[in-house]
């Protein structure tokens, strides 16, 4: 996430920059004391196509150009930018929301206020991942490779991956997996053959997008390597603000065996 902060008071600028960086440690945060320099920065990014500005924290009363004017100018450059005003004055709130600001925070801005503001962005920011596979567990379980849904020859192959993802790198025995996927159906040679076909199909699907290395197959067991995938569940465990906000009480909703984990996530939140 690319964030700018504009405030013509150095102390206020530095304090807010530290606060935002503590809440969003993976974001790139750039501060400006002069509104025209922030505007020029936005123009350079747009013309050179080297980046975007996802969020701007703007003071309102500044010399040369006030925050309301700056917000309108930046929105002309990046239409989907989120604007949050941080000011010591409350009388501008109506004007701020008239230009569709995402937030209006009174100084001094606390970390809790920044977290709450992230919850109400008009244009939620989706972090860009360089990992080959992106997995969504909140709501229904879905798998994406380069933002395209990954296809599986068998629906239970996808369910197998979902269970391994939920187990977060823990070693799962073949018997455990079979019992979960077939709901404690009596073991049989035919069932074991079905399971072997699922494993082969899962490996083939992952290898087709260059992600075959996320699986660890041991004698009689399997596991997943969490560090090799982008996953909202794992981000949630790390306290990532986007993942926390995206969890709305549903986890792998299409699988009944995920209900206990959903209850755990509810309690954790």
ABEGO torsion letter per residue (X at the ends): XBBBBBBABAAAAAAAAAAAAAABAABBBBBBABAAAAAAAAAAAAAAGAEBBABBBBBABBBGBBAAAAAAAAAAABAABBBBBBBABAAAAAAAAAAGBABBBBOBBBAAAAAAAAAABABBBBBBBABABBBBABEBBBBBBGGBBBBBABAAAAAAAAAAAAAGGBBBBAAAAAAAAAGGBBBBAAAAAAAAAAAAAAAAAAAAAGAAAABBBBBGBBBBBAAABBBAAAAAAAGBAAAAAABAGBBGAABAAAAAAAAAAAAAX
